Amino acid sequence: MIQIRTASSDDVALLATLNHIVHNLHKRHRPDLFLDSPEVDSVEAFFRAQIADPSVTVLLADGTEDKAIGYALARVKSRPGSALEHSEIIVSLDQIAVVPAAARSGVGAALLEAVREVGRTAGCRRLVTDVWYFNEGARAFYQAAGFSPMNVRLDQQL
């Protein structure tokens, strides 16, 4: 059974460990952007700051024996309107990771639904996220969850 809970500052070491799942994929495909071996203290400080930020919710998925098997980091953002765009409050899924042994077992879907609930509670109209082009598994996950492309971000080495 999967249980989703809000992470606390006591969970930063655990979150730093879980972050390796997604970070290793990112650094393998984009070593120009992602550090080879981020310092554990720095990663823990990152999560500590995120947990302290009132606009951020960090969620942990616990499996059997209360063992963490995934996490999600969501941020509620207010976007002011302009002459061309409506103002809105959105929830942004900034990070999500599931341990490989628990992949395709509903953990990601449970975390995603918990993020949706964070957004609903905050009065958000939309959930947005982005995904690296090379991450075919994540793209398939989001498509199956009902997401559709919103824009395409491109980059070029200079």
NORRAFEN-V781619 format. One line per field, one symbol per residue. phi: phi as a letter, one per 40 degrees, with the letter a starting at -180 (. if undefined). A space follows every 50 residues. Layout:
phi=???
This chain:
phi=.cbbbccbcccccccccccddccccccccbccbbccbccddccccdcdcc cccccbbbbbbbbcffccbiaabbbcbcbccacbbccabbbbccaaabcd cbcgbgcccccccccdcdcdccgccabbabacdcccccccdccccgcbdb abbbaacb
